Amino acid sequence: MKISELLPVVREYKNITDSTYECWEKAAKPIGNCLISEVDPTFVNLYWRSQLAPVGPCSAATVVRRLTLLSGIWATALKKQIIDGVNWWHGASGDLNYVADDCEERYEHRPWDFYAKYHKDPIFLGLWYHGMRVGELCGLLPNEIVFGASIPYFDIKNNSIRRVKPGSKRQVPIHPDFYHMTQHLEPQYRDNPGKNWSDVFHRSLHLEKGEAAHSIRHRFHSTLRALEIPDALLDRLVGHKRKSMSDKYGIWKMEHKLKWIKKIDKS
């Protein structure tokens, strides 16, 4: 069976929207004519390297999303015994998560004033101060904005709108300058809310190809790195997979996180 032939079969077992299926097709298009039996670790490695800019057409963030989609397709196909073997796509995006956030130098770190038309937009401000993925921010439910604690925080986890990876479940302190904006955050229930917001953001600011909401996350990431935040703590703030076994141990208290969050300003 060809990979392109697998998609409609798997869809019979998944309750997905047409837009999600289109994303499946985009992810599988470069390898659609390949046989399922050809997929092994080398195949997966060649796939993402051929798609990643500047060799391929995709940003690291896009490649990560497509690897995740392919992993999900394979997981269902194996579970339903449509195919046999190993899900070599599973975990393949791990190294790319670091590549995605090491690509910030591709885009200029634009000053606060450049985004003047977005200075009152709660999504933009949430990204600026907290470095979240736009989909995480758009998917926050009211009970995940927690003010009944000594340090207010966002409780990022699975909910009825969106799913997050295990390593991305976390609690992020709310920046004090953002307290008053939390009341304007409304859950976005439509399909791909993060992508929809990011597309409008890109067009309205006439940004370079590939530069959109995720570039604000890059800026947050590199700003704290420049201030020499411990890597393990940065991973916990932005929801990255731990880089080593030692990083999985120990506790970073909310006050530790807040200390670094407060270093993000409008400069």
N, C-alpha and C positions, 0 to 999 in steps of 0.2 A: 504493500500500500504506500502511495505517495503521501507526503506530509499534507499537501493541499487537500487530499481526499479524507484525511482524518478529521478536519475541522467540522464539516457538517454532521459527521457521525457523533462526535463528542457533544455538539450543540444539542442533540436530542436529549441529553442527560443534564443540561445546564439551563437554568432559567435566566437568560441574559438578553439584553436589549440589542437592537440592530446596531447601535453605535459601538457597543462592546465587541460584537462580532466583526465589525469593520476593523477594529483594532487588532483582533486575532489575525485577520487576513493580511494586514500590513506587516505584522510581526513575522508571519510565515511566508510572505511573498518571495523573499530572496532565496528561500530553500524549498519552495513549494513542490518543485519537480524532483526533489531528492527522496529517496526511500527512507522509511522509518528505521529500517535496519541499519542505515548508514550512521545514525546518530550515536556518537560516543564522545568522550571528553575532548578529543582532538577536533571533532566536528563542531562542538559547541564553542570551543575556543576560537576557531576560524570564523564562525558566524559573527561573534561580537566584534572581533578585530576588523572584519571586513566592513562592518556597518558603522563603526565608530569614526567620527571625523578626526583628522582630515582625510583619512583614506576613504571612508564611507560618507554617507549623507547625514548621519544622525549625531546628535549630541549624546554625551555619556548618559544623561538623565533619560533620554528616549530609549537608548539601548537597554538600560536597566529595566524600564517598564516592559519592553518587549521580551526580555529574558524571563521576567516574572510571569507574563502572559503564557509563554510557551511552557513554562514549568507547570502552570495550572492546567493547561490542556493535557499535558502528559500525565499529570496526577490522576485526572478523571479517567483518561483512557486506560491506565493501568488498573485503577480501582474497578472499573466496569469490565475488565478483561477484554477490551477491544484490541489491545496490544499487550505484549509481554516484554520483559527486560527491566531496565533501570531508568529512572528519571534523571538523566544526566543534566537536565536544565536546572534542577533544584539546587539552589545555592550558587549558581553560576554568576548571579549578579552581585555577590558579596564583594569581590575585588572591584567591580565597576562602581560601587557606591563611593569608594575612595577616589576613583578616577573622576567621577561626576563632580565631586567637590574639590578636586585638584585642578579643575578646568576654569576656575574663576578668573585666571589671568587672561583668558580669551576675551573677556569683556571688561571694559573700563568700569572702575568703581565710581559710579556717578555721584556727585554731591547731593545733599538733601534738597537743595533748591531746584535741581533738575526735575524733581518729582512734584513740583508745586501743585499741579492740578489734582494730585492724589493725597495731599496733606490732611484731608478730612475723611479719607476713605478708611474704614475700619480694617478691611482686609490688608491693604497696603501697610498700614501702621502695625498691624499684628505681625506681618512678615518682617518688617524693619526691626522691630524690637525683640522678636523671639526666634527668628530663623527657622520657623516651621515650614513644612511643605504646604503649598497653597491648598491642596486637597484636605490636609489635616485641619487647617484653619476654617475652611468653608464647611467642614463636617462637624464642627463642635456643637454639641447640644447644650442647652442651658445648665443642666446639672453637671456638666464637665467644666464649667467656669466656677471655680470654688473660692468663695470669699469667707466661708465659715472656718477659716484656719488662721493661725498666727501670720502666715505668709500666704497670700492669695496665689492660686496656681491654676493652670490648665491641666486637666486630667485627660491625656490623650490615650485612647483605647478603642477597641472595637465598639461600634454602636449600630443602630438601625440604618444609618446612612452610609458608613464606610468601614472598611476593614483595614487594619494596620498590621504590619509585620511584627512578630514577637519582639524583635529588638527595637522597634519603634514605639512600643508602649512605654509611656513615661509621664512624669509630672514636671511641668515647666513653670517656674515662678512667673507671675505676671509683672511686667515692668511697671513701676509706679506711674510713669507718664502715660500708661495705657489704661489705667483703672477706669477712667471716665468713658473710654471707648467701648468697654466690654458690653455695655447695654445696647450697643448698635450692631453687635455681631448676631446675625441670624442664620440658622442652619439652612444650607442650600440643598434642596431635595431633588433638583433636576439632575439629569445625567451629566457626568464629568464636570461638576461645578468648578473645580480648580482650573481645568483646562479652559473652560469658557471664560472665566475671569482673566486668566493669563493672556488669552488671545486678544481680548479687548485692550488690556494693558499694553500689549506689544504694539498694536495698531495705533492707539491714541498717542503714544509717545514716540512713534516712528523709530523703534529700536532696531538694532541689527538683527539679521536672521539668526534664530536660535536664542536670542536674548529676550527673556520675558520674566515672569514672576520668580523663576528659580534663581535668577541672577541676584535677587535680593537675599535669598538664602546663602548664596555664595559669599556675598558681602559680609553678612553676619559671621559666617564661618571664618573668613580670612581676617576680619577685624579682631576677633577674640584670639585667633592664633598669633597675630602680631603682638598682642598683649601678653602672650606666653601662658595662655590657659593650659592646664594639664590636658593632654589628649583624651584621657579616659573620661574626664568631666565633660569635655566638648562633645564626645560621643553620646553621653547621656542627655545633654541638652538638645542636640539636633536629631537624635534617634538613629544613630548608626550602629551597625554590628560591631561588637567589641573586636579590637584588632589582635588581642592576645588573651591567653587564658588568665593571666594575672589581672587584666582589666575587668574581668567578670566578677572579681571579688572586691570587698570593701564597700563602704556606704558613703555616698556624697549627700550630705544633708541639704535640706531646702535652702538654708542660709548660705551654704557654699555656692549653690547655683545662683541665688539672687545676687550675691556679690559680683558675679561676672555679668549677669544680665544687665545690671545697673550701669555697666561700663558702656553699653550701647547708647549713643546719644544722636543728636541731629547734625553732627559734624561730618 
